Amino acid sequence: MREPPTQALKRADLLVRTGEEKGENHGEDPGYRKNDPGSETASVYSLPVFRGTHEPRGLISRHGGQERDPRYLKGKRICAFAGIGAPERFRRTLESLGAEMAAFLSFPDHHRYSSFDLGVIEQAAKSAQAEMIVTTEKDEIKLRSLDSPAVPCFSLRIEMNIDPREDFERMILGMLRKNQAKV
């Protein structure tokens, strides 16, 4: 959560914790109790807690839109960039897929890319002798009005995996039914 949790949690029916990928331990966040995510008794401020992990699912070419398996990055020398809240997490994801990070550029979260920015990215890729440029889907969408760089450009498609999925889906469907009955 980017906002202080106390106000948002008062309006919530459940909590999906993200940011801790499998095997990571960032210690205790202020205001949280350690819980077994997804268990019926797990709670933060009396809410059921689920764990959400981001998992790479595809590598989409900006030139034509064809999709490849993210493992295509293994052994590839890349230039990556991101304008997201945690760009280092994106970098680690690419490296975990076996990409060789030749250059990495971070932009502010919600950055509006210009032709100048794209030129900087392309020059960084060329200077680093990168085989390709890789970014997030969020950032790729913001580039669509700009010319494509000469270096092949891809976006990494990431999906949220919620654990345990069955319990989460059951709770969401129950909430939808409950709210639909009110209408």
Secondary structure, DSSP 8 states (H G I E B T S, - for coil): --S-HHHHHHH-S-EEE-S--TT------TT-----TT-TT--BTTB-EEEEEEEEEEEEETTT--EE-GGGGTT-EEEEEE-SS-HHHHHHHHHHTT-EEEEEEE--TT----HHHHHHHHHHHHHTT-SEEEEEHHHHHHHTTS---SS-EEEEEEEEEEESHHHHHHHHHHHHHHHHHH-
